[in-house]
Each structure stands twice: as C-alpha cells, then as structure tokens.
Amino acid sequence: MIPIVAFYAVVSILAYIIYAIDKKAAIKNRRRVSEKSLHLLGVLGGWPGALLAQQRLRHKTRKTAFQMTFWLTVILNLACAGWLMVSLSLI
C-alpha cells in the first residue's frame, strides 16, 4: 500500500508543477502545456495535485469542457486503482 501512496504523491507533485508551468505560460502568452498532457497526469494518479493546483492557482477552473474531462479522469483513475487493489487483495 505504501508504494501506491508514494506513487500518487510523486505524480501529484509533478502534476502541480506542470499546472504551475502552464499557468505561468498562459500569463506570459507563451507556449502552453497541452490539455491532453494535463489529463494524462490526472488519469495516471496526479489528480490530487492537479485539483490542488487548479484551486490554488485558479487555473482551468472556468473551462467547463476541461473540468468535465478532468473529473472523468479522476473517476477512471479511482476505478482502476480500486480494481488493482481488489485484484492484489490489498483491501
């Protein structure tokens, strides 16, 4: 169980950093991080960090299509994590 928690922590920190980079690029009108990349981080387990970044940095919170896809990635990630934990008899 500890490796799973550590993985989520590392990917969440990475997601937060990538969201911060994208926010800074948006402000400075520079090349942005693709939304696909942001969603990939979420589905891989970085959604807690992504959610925190969205709230703290006020980034991507008003884009309805992005938010809908983001929450779908959260559901997909949690479903896969639940399936994995049941399959490995971790719960």
Beta strands, then each sheet from edge to edge (+ up, - down):
end
